[in-house]
Amino acid sequence: MEWSNQFDLVNQRFLIAGLSKSEWPEAVAEMFRVLKPAGVVQLAERVPTHMSARAGSAMARHDELFDKMYGTLGFN
């Protein structure tokens, strides 16, 4: 099925760790390929909580795991 120029909105959430750094250019190109002219691509990712002084130990561990995963995927 041909999906080019079919969507007004492409919404992508929390996928940054699902693709390696080298896979992102193709993923973004595909988002724009399926978008109608004047359509919108919306990307939403997590905000690192380690920047917040209020982050508890569970969130600190969460950030540690994400940092390790991002490093493994080439996002250093």
Secondary structure, DSSP 8 states (H G I E B T S, - for coil): ---TT-EEEEEEES-GGGS-GGGHHHHHHHHHHHEEEEEEEEEE----GGGSTT--HHHHHHHHHHHHHHHHTT--
